Amino acid sequence: MQINKAFQDAVGQESVKRTLSVFIDSYKKTDRLPFLNLTTQKGGGKTFFARKFREALRRSDGSKPPMLEINGKTIRNARSFFEQVYPLWVEHKAFLFIDEGHNLPRDLQEIFLTALNIDKNPVRTVTTDEGTFQFDFTKLSLCMATTNQEKLCEPLRDRLRDVSFEEYKESELYSIFKSNLESKVNIDASAEKDIISVFRGNPRDAVVKAEDAKTFAAATNVKKITNKVWSDLCLAMGINPKGLSNSEMQIVRTLRDRGAMTLNGLSSVTGYQKQAIQRDYEQILLRKNLMEIDVKRKLTREGQKFAKTI
């Protein structure tokens, strides 16, 4: 299967590109798309790929659907959706992209169970407290993106066609970093390993660090990033070793000083909510092999070595 040229500047995610390319080619002939759900970690490129995908879409008559982009958290309830979003969606025959779709209110998710039911007939009619609404999915299309798809009600998840992103390789993140420097700054080969070491595993982070590098280079008139320059850059821009946040660094120091701890104990000592530790901090520590969980949280050998340096 040939990958659509819309994705030619997208790094990695070959499986995602091939799948979306099939949907692009099918749409040209049928005017229909499955109800898509792009699933990946935060900063994993969901919005980037959704926009590239929409750019490539052409109906059988050659027209291109406009993109209507919203965040699920901005929809308070079903009424606000049918008052504010639905009219624009229908009027412009748009490709509706709902980022963070797991934040959609429960009453709207339940209505979508009828609207998004898998059926050969592309036209569905839904009656709610707000009125009767028609969905013609030869004119309308829908794509969600989620980082917590388990928060979607299970019957709705069953109606969505998941497109799951792969984990990015370090080399791919480095390519994203370099491409976003826009040739304004050169990189000495000796600095590559140190740069890669601070990536957090997603393309958004690589882009942010490239922006930091451009800003630092402009402020200091640096033309090439060497090991020394990168060290100075990290110090100036607040980039911690291994790309950890200050909160994650505190967790490492706490486990270094106190040894293995329960989640409750770690929460009490650091002052961070248990949910925040699990949702926001542990993932990167586990990914970088600094921490392990065996009933209690504790540092790995790699984590112990790292903790001695901070």
QUIMO-V180690 format. One record per pair of residues at least 4 apart in sequence whose ideal C-beta (glycine too) atoms are under 6 Angstrom apart, sorted by the first residue. I is the first residue (numbers start at 1). J is the second residue. Records with the same first field share a line. If there is no record, write none. Layout:
# QUIMO-V180690
I = J  J
This chain:
# QUIMO-V180690
1 = 18
3 = 7  17  18  21
4 = 21  24  56
6 = 52  55  56
7 = 17  52
11 = 172  175  176
12 = 168  172
13 = 17  165
16 = 163  165
19 = 163
20 = 53
23 = 33
24 = 56
26 = 30
27 = 33  57
28 = 58
31 = 59  60  138
32 = 122  137  138
33 = 141
34 = 161
35 = 116  142  159  160
36 = 143  161  163
37 = 144  160  162
38 = 46  145  163
39 = 146  149  162  164
40 = 44  46  165
41 = 202
42 = 147
43 = 202  204  205
44 = 165  202
45 = 49  203
46 = 145
47 = 99
49 = 53
50 = 97  143
54 = 67  95
57 = 65
58 = 62  64
59 = 63
65 = 94  95
66 = 92  94
67 = 95
68 = 88  89  94  96
69 = 97
70 = 98
71 = 99  100
72 = 98  100  101  103  104
73 = 100  103
75 = 80  81  104
76 = 80
77 = 105  107
78 = 107  108  111
79 = 130
80 = 84
81 = 85  108
82 = 86  130
85 = 89
87 = 91
88 = 92
89 = 94  96
93 = 139
95 = 141
96 = 142
97 = 143
98 = 144
99 = 145
101 = 144  146
102 = 146  148  151  152
104 = 108  109
109 = 153  156
111 = 128
112 = 116  156
113 = 155  156
114 = 126
115 = 124  126  135
116 = 159
122 = 137  138
123 = 136
124 = 135
125 = 134
126 = 133
127 = 132
152 = 156  157
168 = 172  173
170 = 196
173 = 199  206
174 = 196
176 = 203  206
177 = 206  210
180 = 207  210
181 = 185  210
184 = 214
185 = 217
186 = 224
187 = 191  225
188 = 224  226
190 = 227
191 = 195  225  226  227  230
194 = 230
197 = 242
198 = 239  243
199 = 206  243
200 = 205  243  284
201 = 287
212 = 237
216 = 233
217 = 222
222 = 229
225 = 229  230
233 = 237
234 = 239
240 = 244  249
242 = 288
244 = 248  249
247 = 281
248 = 281
250 = 270
251 = 281
252 = 307
254 = 258  269  270
255 = 299
256 = 307
260 = 296  298
261 = 265  266  296  297
262 = 296
263 = 274
266 = 270  297
267 = 272  274
272 = 276  277
275 = 279
276 = 280
277 = 281  282
278 = 282
282 = 286
285 = 290  291
286 = 291
289 = 300  302
290 = 303  306
291 = 299  303
292 = 300
293 = 297
299 = 303  304
